[in-house]
């Protein structure tokens, strides 16, 4: 199939007039920051990926209300969170591969529409089981659109502007994730938890319109049409089985599920190594920087996902906060991301990624340690605000350099797959932590609604997150090059 060229506005031409160029899948990147077309590409990418990040965090605030309304157990609440992450993490690699082959904008649009329809099913779910299925479907849509959002930027902007474009994408997308608890709180308290999902419909419409009108189509001209269905199936089976075992180790078949999941994971690695067109090219991991950045991502996002999960429930169950108050509590993170994430990208470009990727997680660890003391008598301004602010500072410092490092370590024509791998690792880290930590700290059944039980488990979980973040910083210091690309 031959792409129709897209008219896009590039850098200023003679006499200050914009120069119009044709961008196809095989043409070199032409967009620059500050042009209308450049802003449109960033807007579409931020709205699309931000919608998935928003949904990943906004649900945490709504979990308690969902549990009460649908009479759900803690295990079901974990699956409402993790069902989304399982399909997203398992299939995001396939989504990146499909984008590189069929067109990144095309898969981005398809994924956005899919995500919106699944969100509608979530909002209409009559019971916990239906909601879990709808969340799995939501994750599939997210797997199609998320890698395309970043790959569109990588493929459309000239190399000199990619760092700034990625910084803008990271900062604004991070705000979408950070603002999730606040949005969720408003909707849960003043409307219904169902609007946590239904709000995605108008966002999806705007995203699709901008993408179709303004985003140039790009793809990997060397990619084949051979899709790795076996790899996608094995990845899904591995994550789902391991998650099932971690959520409740005492459940029937948990041991067998763990063994089956580990065998599926081993089979996935073997299959990918033998395929001519793998979903996850092993060659990417021969680059030391790419491998190290993904190892750090696994640790840091495991802590990020678990910290958010436990803190929001702690504020509601133990401290007596409403959903809105629990959401507002996270505003320091939002403000830090909004004001400083792009600066973090600029700093990483100037001094190299090692320091931001080391200091960022360590600062996040300090922030997490500062919120360990949140309890039934919490003084927000003394016990929660300082820690959340410090956490936000570390996150803003780390996000853009991490993303830029992952993409810089991969060839340009593998941008979609590289983005997919890193996103899959991030989601898998959060998935595993949210699945394992509640069981590890002794929570089960409806303990999420019991203040005395949850209060005793919360500090242990927070200290575990602190350790994971420190380990993430240590990995960066030992393995990430001070500047440039190292293989």
C-alpha positions as CSV (number, residue, x, y, z in Angstrom):
1,X,0.0,0.0,0.0
2,X,1.4,3.4,-1.0
3,X,0.9,6.3,1.4
4,X,-0.7,9.5,0.2
5,X,1.6,12.4,1.0
6,X,0.6,14.7,3.8
7,X,1.1,18.5,3.6
8,X,2.8,19.7,6.7
9,X,4.2,23.1,7.7
10,X,8.0,22.9,8.3
11,X,10.6,25.5,9.2
12,X,10.2,29.1,7.9
13,X,11.3,29.5,4.3
14,X,12.2,32.6,2.3
15,X,10.8,36.0,3.6
16,X,9.6,34.4,6.8
17,X,6.8,32.4,5.0
18,X,6.3,28.8,6.0
19,X,7.7,26.3,3.7
20,X,5.3,23.4,2.8
21,X,6.8,20.0,2.4
22,X,5.5,16.5,1.6
23,X,6.1,13.9,4.4
24,X,5.6,10.2,3.5
25,X,6.8,7.1,5.3
26,X,10.1,7.2,3.5
27,X,10.7,11.0,3.6
28,X,13.1,12.4,6.2
29,X,11.5,14.2,9.3
30,X,10.5,17.7,8.4
31,X,8.6,19.2,11.4
32,X,10.0,21.8,13.8
33,X,8.9,22.9,17.2
34,X,6.9,26.1,17.3
35,X,5.1,25.6,14.0
36,X,1.4,24.9,13.9
37,X,1.9,21.4,12.5
38,X,4.5,20.7,15.1
39,X,2.1,21.8,17.9
40,X,-0.7,19.7,16.4
41,X,1.4,16.5,16.4
42,X,2.4,17.1,20.0
43,X,-1.2,17.8,20.9
44,X,-2.5,14.6,19.3
45,X,0.2,12.5,20.9
46,X,-0.3,14.1,24.4
47,X,-4.1,13.7,24.2
48,X,-3.9,10.1,23.1
49,X,-1.2,8.8,25.5
50,X,-2.4,11.1,28.2
51,X,-5.8,9.4,28.0
52,X,-4.2,6.1,28.8
53,X,-2.1,7.4,31.6
54,X,-5.1,9.3,33.0
55,X,-7.1,6.1,33.0
56,X,-4.2,4.2,34.7
57,X,-4.2,6.6,37.6
58,X,-7.8,8.0,37.8
59,X,-9.1,4.5,38.6
60,X,-7.2,4.3,41.9
61,X,-9.3,7.1,43.4
62,X,-12.5,5.4,42.2
63,X,-11.6,1.8,43.4
64,X,-13.2,2.2,46.8
65,X,-16.5,3.5,45.4
66,X,-16.4,0.8,42.7
67,X,-15.9,-1.9,45.3
68,X,-18.9,-0.6,47.4
69,X,-21.2,-0.2,44.4
70,X,-20.4,-3.5,42.7
71,X,-19.7,-5.4,46.0
72,X,-16.2,-6.3,44.8
73,X,-13.4,-8.0,46.8
74,X,-9.8,-6.8,47.0
75,X,-8.8,-9.4,44.4
76,X,-11.5,-8.0,42.0
77,X,-10.3,-4.5,42.6
78,X,-6.7,-5.6,41.8
79,X,-8.0,-7.1,38.6
80,X,-9.9,-4.0,37.7
81,X,-6.5,-2.2,37.9
82,X,-4.4,-5.1,36.6
83,X,-6.7,-6.4,33.8
84,X,-6.0,-3.1,32.0
85,X,-2.2,-3.4,32.6
86,X,-2.0,-7.1,31.5
87,X,-3.4,-6.5,28.0
88,X,-1.6,-3.1,27.7
89,X,1.8,-4.5,28.8
90,X,1.5,-7.7,26.8
91,X,0.3,-6.2,23.5
92,X,2.0,-2.8,23.5
93,X,4.9,-4.4,21.7
94,X,2.6,-5.7,19.0
95,X,1.0,-2.2,18.8
96,X,4.4,-0.7,18.2
97,X,5.2,-3.3,15.6
98,X,1.9,-2.8,13.8
99,X,2.5,1.0,13.8
100,X,5.9,0.6,12.2
101,X,4.4,-1.7,9.5
102,X,0.9,-0.3,8.8
103,X,1.5,3.4,9.8
104,X,1.9,4.9,13.2
105,X,-0.8,7.5,12.7
106,X,-3.2,4.8,11.5
107,X,-2.7,2.5,14.5
108,X,-2.9,5.5,16.8
109,X,-6.3,6.4,15.4
110,X,-7.6,2.8,15.5
111,X,-6.3,2.4,19.1
112,X,-8.0,5.7,20.2
113,X,-11.4,4.6,18.8
114,X,-11.0,1.2,20.4
115,X,-10.1,2.7,23.7
116,X,-13.1,5.0,23.6
117,X,-15.5,2.1,22.9
118,X,-14.0,0.0,25.7
119,X,-14.3,3.0,28.0
120,X,-18.0,3.2,27.2
121,X,-18.4,-0.5,28.2
122,X,-16.5,0.2,31.4
123,X,-18.9,3.0,32.2
124,X,-21.9,0.8,31.7
125,X,-20.6,-2.3,33.5
126,X,-23.3,-3.8,35.7
127,X,-20.9,-5.9,37.8
128,X,-17.2,-6.4,38.7
129,X,-16.7,-9.2,36.2
130,X,-18.0,-7.2,33.3
131,X,-15.8,-4.2,34.4
132,X,-12.7,-6.4,34.5
133,X,-13.4,-7.7,30.9
134,X,-14.0,-4.1,29.7
135,X,-10.7,-3.0,31.3
136,X,-8.9,-5.8,29.5
137,X,-10.4,-4.5,26.2
138,X,-9.4,-1.0,27.2
139,X,-5.8,-2.1,27.6
140,X,-5.8,-3.5,24.0
141,X,-6.8,-0.1,22.7
142,X,-4.1,1.5,24.8
143,X,-1.6,-0.9,23.4
144,X,-2.4,0.2,19.9
145,X,-2.3,4.0,20.5
146,X,0.4,4.4,23.1
147,X,3.6,3.5,21.1
148,X,2.2,5.4,18.1
149,X,2.0,8.6,20.2
150,X,5.7,8.8,20.8
151,X,6.7,7.2,17.5
152,X,4.7,9.9,15.6
153,X,6.9,12.6,17.3
154,X,10.1,10.6,16.6
155,X,9.2,10.1,13.0
156,X,7.9,13.6,12.2
157,X,10.3,16.0,13.9
158,X,13.8,16.9,12.7
159,X,16.5,15.4,15.0
160,X,17.5,18.7,16.5
161,X,14.0,19.3,17.8
162,X,13.2,15.8,19.1
163,X,14.6,16.4,22.5
164,X,12.4,19.4,23.1
165,X,9.4,17.7,21.5
166,X,9.8,14.6,23.7
167,X,10.2,16.9,26.7
168,X,6.9,18.6,25.9
169,X,5.3,15.2,25.4
170,X,6.7,13.8,28.6
171,X,5.7,16.9,30.7
172,X,2.2,17.3,29.4
173,X,1.6,13.5,29.4
174,X,2.9,13.3,32.9
175,X,0.5,16.0,33.9
176,X,-2.3,13.8,32.5
177,X,-1.2,10.9,34.7
178,X,-0.7,13.1,37.8
179,X,-4.0,14.9,37.4
180,X,-5.8,11.6,37.3
181,X,-6.5,11.3,41.0
182,X,-7.9,14.8,41.1
183,X,-10.2,14.3,38.1
184,X,-11.3,10.9,39.6
185,X,-12.1,12.6,42.9
186,X,-14.3,15.2,41.3
187,X,-16.2,12.7,39.2
188,X,-16.6,10.2,42.0
189,X,-17.8,12.7,44.6
190,X,-20.0,14.9,42.3
191,X,-21.2,12.4,39.6
192,X,-20.4,8.7,39.6
193,X,-17.3,6.5,39.3
194,X,-18.7,5.6,35.9
195,X,-17.8,9.0,34.6
196,X,-14.2,8.1,35.3
197,X,-14.4,6.0,32.1
198,X,-17.1,7.9,30.2
199,X,-15.0,11.1,30.2
200,X,-12.7,9.4,27.7
201,X,-15.3,9.6,24.9
202,X,-15.1,13.3,24.1
203,X,-11.3,13.3,24.6
204,X,-11.0,10.5,22.0
205,X,-13.1,12.4,19.5
206,X,-10.9,15.5,19.8
207,X,-7.7,13.3,19.5
208,X,-8.9,11.5,16.4
209,X,-9.9,14.8,14.7
210,X,-6.5,16.4,15.3
211,X,-4.6,13.2,14.3
212,X,-6.4,12.8,11.0
213,X,-6.2,16.5,10.1
214,X,-2.6,17.4,11.1
215,X,-0.4,14.4,11.8
216,X,1.8,13.1,9.0
217,X,1.9,9.3,8.4
218,X,5.2,7.6,9.1
219,X,6.3,4.0,9.1
220,X,9.3,1.7,9.0
221,X,10.0,1.2,5.2
222,X,12.0,-2.0,6.0
223,X,9.3,-3.7,8.1
224,X,7.6,-6.8,6.7
225,X,3.9,-7.6,7.0
226,X,4.6,-10.7,9.2
227,X,2.9,-10.1,12.5
228,X,4.1,-11.9,15.7
229,X,0.8,-13.4,16.9
230,X,2.5,-16.2,18.7
231,X,4.8,-13.8,20.6
232,X,1.8,-11.6,21.6
233,X,-0.1,-14.7,22.8
234,X,2.8,-15.9,24.9
235,X,3.4,-12.5,26.4
236,X,-0.3,-12.2,27.4
237,X,-0.4,-15.7,28.9
238,X,2.8,-15.0,30.9
239,X,1.6,-11.8,32.4
240,X,-1.9,-12.9,33.1
241,X,-0.8,-16.2,34.7
242,X,1.8,-14.6,36.9
243,X,-0.5,-11.8,37.9
244,X,-3.2,-14.3,38.9
245,X,-0.7,-16.2,41.1
246,X,0.6,-13.0,42.7
247,X,-2.8,-11.5,43.5
248,X,-3.7,-14.5,45.7
249,X,-1.1,-17.1,46.2
250,X,-3.5,-19.2,48.2
251,X,-6.1,-19.3,45.4
252,X,-6.9,-22.6,43.6
253,X,-4.3,-23.2,40.8
254,X,-2.1,-20.3,41.8
255,X,1.0,-22.4,41.9
256,X,0.3,-24.0,38.5
257,X,-0.5,-20.5,37.1
258,X,2.9,-19.2,38.3
259,X,4.8,-22.2,36.7
260,X,2.8,-21.8,33.5
261,X,3.4,-18.1,33.4
262,X,7.2,-18.5,33.9
263,X,7.3,-21.2,31.1
264,X,5.3,-18.9,28.8
265,X,7.8,-16.1,29.5
266,X,10.8,-18.4,28.7
267,X,9.0,-19.5,25.5
268,X,8.4,-15.9,24.6
269,X,12.1,-15.1,24.8
270,X,13.0,-18.2,22.8
271,X,10.4,-17.5,20.1
272,X,11.4,-13.9,19.7
273,X,15.0,-15.0,19.3
274,X,14.1,-17.3,16.4
275,X,11.7,-15.1,14.4
276,X,12.9,-13.1,11.4
277,X,10.4,-10.3,12.3
278,X,9.9,-10.5,16.1
279,X,7.5,-8.4,18.1
280,X,10.4,-7.6,20.5
281,X,13.7,-7.7,18.5
282,X,16.4,-9.1,20.8
283,X,18.9,-7.0,18.9
284,X,17.6,-3.9,20.7
285,X,18.8,-5.3,24.0
286,X,22.3,-5.7,22.8
287,X,22.6,-2.0,23.3
288,X,23.7,-1.6,26.9
289,X,21.9,1.8,27.3
290,X,18.6,0.4,26.0
291,X,18.8,-2.6,28.4
292,X,19.8,-0.5,31.4
293,X,17.1,2.1,30.8
294,X,14.5,-0.6,30.7
295,X,15.8,-2.3,33.8
296,X,15.6,1.1,35.6
297,X,12.1,1.6,34.2
298,X,10.9,-1.7,35.6
299,X,12.0,-0.8,39.1
300,X,10.8,2.8,39.2
301,X,7.4,2.2,37.6
302,X,6.8,-0.7,39.9
303,X,7.3,1.7,42.8
304,X,5.2,4.4,41.2
305,X,2.2,2.2,40.5
306,X,2.2,0.6,44.0
307,X,2.8,3.9,45.8
308,X,-0.2,5.5,44.0
309,X,-2.4,2.5,44.7
310,X,-1.6,2.3,48.4
311,X,-1.5,6.1,49.1
312,X,-4.9,6.8,47.6
313,X,-6.6,3.9,49.5
314,X,-4.8,4.9,52.7
315,X,-6.1,8.5,52.5
316,X,-9.7,7.3,51.9
317,X,-9.8,4.2,54.2
318,X,-7.6,5.3,57.1
319,X,-7.4,9.1,57.0
320,X,-11.1,9.5,56.1
321,X,-10.6,11.6,53.0
322,X,-13.3,11.8,50.4
323,X,-12.4,10.8,46.8
324,X,-12.0,14.4,45.8
325,X,-9.8,15.2,48.8
326,X,-7.6,12.2,48.1
327,X,-7.3,13.4,44.5
328,X,-6.5,16.9,45.5
329,X,-3.7,15.5,47.8
330,X,-1.7,14.6,44.7
331,X,-1.7,18.1,43.2
332,X,1.9,18.8,44.2
333,X,3.0,16.0,41.7
334,X,0.9,17.6,39.0
335,X,2.3,21.0,39.5
336,X,5.9,19.7,39.5
337,X,5.3,17.8,36.3
338,X,3.6,20.8,34.6
339,X,6.3,23.3,35.5
340,X,9.5,21.2,35.5
341,X,9.2,18.1,33.3
342,X,10.3,19.9,30.1
343,X,13.2,21.5,32.0
344,X,14.2,18.0,33.0
345,X,14.4,17.0,29.4
346,X,16.5,20.1,28.6
347,X,18.9,19.3,31.5
348,X,19.3,15.7,30.3
349,X,20.1,16.9,26.8
350,X,22.7,19.3,28.3
351,X,24.5,17.2,30.8
352,X,23.6,13.7,29.7
353,X,21.1,11.2,31.1
354,X,23.0,9.5,33.9
355,X,22.6,12.2,36.6
356,X,18.9,12.9,36.0
357,X,18.1,9.2,35.8
358,X,20.0,8.6,39.0
359,X,19.0,11.6,41.1
360,X,15.4,11.5,40.0
361,X,14.5,8.1,41.4
362,X,16.5,8.8,44.6
363,X,14.6,12.0,45.1
364,X,11.3,10.1,44.5
365,X,12.5,7.6,47.2
366,X,12.9,10.4,49.7
367,X,9.5,11.6,48.9
368,X,8.0,8.2,49.3
369,X,9.7,7.8,52.7
370,X,8.2,11.1,53.8
371,X,4.6,9.9,53.3
372,X,5.1,6.7,55.3
373,X,3.7,8.5,58.3
374,X,0.3,9.3,56.7
375,X,-2.3,7.8,59.1
376,X,-5.7,8.5,60.6
377,X,-4.6,11.7,62.2
378,X,-2.7,13.0,59.2
379,X,-1.7,16.7,59.0
380,X,-1.7,17.1,55.2
381,X,0.7,20.1,55.1
382,X,3.2,18.5,57.4
383,X,3.0,14.8,56.6
384,X,1.8,14.5,53.0
385,X,2.5,17.7,51.1
386,X,6.3,17.8,51.6
387,X,6.7,14.2,50.5
388,X,4.4,14.5,47.5
389,X,6.3,17.6,46.4
390,X,9.6,15.9,46.7
391,X,8.3,12.9,44.8
392,X,7.0,15.2,42.0
393,X,10.4,16.9,41.7
394,X,12.2,13.6,41.3
395,X,9.6,12.4,38.7
396,X,9.9,15.6,36.7
397,X,13.6,15.3,36.7
398,X,13.6,11.7,35.5
399,X,10.8,11.2,32.9
400,X,12.0,13.1,29.8
401,X,15.7,12.0,30.0
402,X,14.5,8.4,30.4
403,X,12.3,8.5,27.4
404,X,14.9,10.3,25.3
405,X,17.5,7.8,26.3
406,X,15.4,4.8,25.3
407,X,14.6,6.3,21.9
408,X,18.2,7.5,21.2
409,X,19.5,3.9,21.9
410,X,17.3,2.5,19.1
411,X,17.5,3.0,15.4
412,X,15.0,5.6,14.1
413,X,13.1,3.1,12.0
414,X,12.5,1.0,15.2
415,X,11.0,3.9,17.1
416,X,7.6,2.3,17.5
417,X,9.0,-0.9,18.8
418,X,11.4,0.8,21.2
419,X,8.7,2.9,22.6
420,X,6.5,-0.2,22.9
421,X,9.1,-2.1,24.8
422,X,9.7,0.7,27.3
423,X,6.0,1.3,27.8
424,X,5.5,-2.5,28.2
425,X,8.2,-2.6,30.8
426,X,6.7,0.3,32.7
427,X,3.2,-1.2,32.7
428,X,4.6,-4.6,33.6
429,X,6.5,-3.1,36.6
430,X,3.3,-1.4,37.9
431,X,1.3,-4.6,37.2
432,X,3.6,-6.9,39.1
433,X,3.9,-4.5,42.1
434,X,0.2,-3.9,42.5
435,X,-0.5,-7.6,42.2
436,X,2.2,-8.7,44.6
437,X,2.5,-6.1,47.3
438,X,-1.0,-6.4,48.8
439,X,-0.5,-10.1,49.3
440,X,3.0,-9.6,50.5
441,X,1.9,-7.1,53.2
442,X,-1.0,-9.4,54.4
443,X,-4.0,-7.8,52.6
444,X,-6.9,-9.9,51.2
445,X,-10.7,-10.0,50.9
446,X,-12.2,-6.7,51.8
447,X,-9.3,-5.5,53.9
448,X,-9.1,-2.4,51.7
449,X,-12.2,-1.2,53.6
450,X,-10.9,-2.0,57.1
451,X,-9.0,1.0,58.5
452,X,-7.1,-1.0,61.2
453,X,-5.9,-3.7,58.8
454,X,-4.9,-1.4,56.0
455,X,-3.1,1.0,58.3
456,X,-0.8,-1.7,59.5
457,X,0.0,-2.8,55.9
458,X,0.5,0.6,54.4
459,X,4.0,1.6,55.9
460,X,5.5,-1.8,54.9
461,X,4.3,-1.2,51.3
462,X,5.7,2.4,51.2
463,X,9.1,1.2,52.5
464,X,9.1,-1.5,49.8
465,X,8.5,1.3,47.2
466,X,11.3,3.3,48.6
467,X,13.7,0.5,48.2
468,X,12.7,-0.1,44.6
469,X,13.3,3.5,43.8
470,X,16.7,3.6,45.3
471,X,17.6,0.4,43.3
472,X,16.4,2.2,40.2
473,X,18.7,5.1,40.8
474,X,21.6,2.7,41.5
475,X,21.0,0.9,38.2
476,X,21.1,4.2,36.4
477,X,24.3,5.3,38.0
478,X,26.1,2.0,37.3
479,X,24.9,1.5,33.7
480,X,23.7,4.6,32.0
481,X,26.4,6.5,30.1
482,X,27.2,10.1,31.2
483,X,26.4,11.4,27.7
484,X,25.6,10.0,24.3
485,X,24.9,6.5,23.2
486,X,26.9,3.5,24.4
487,X,26.6,0.0,23.1
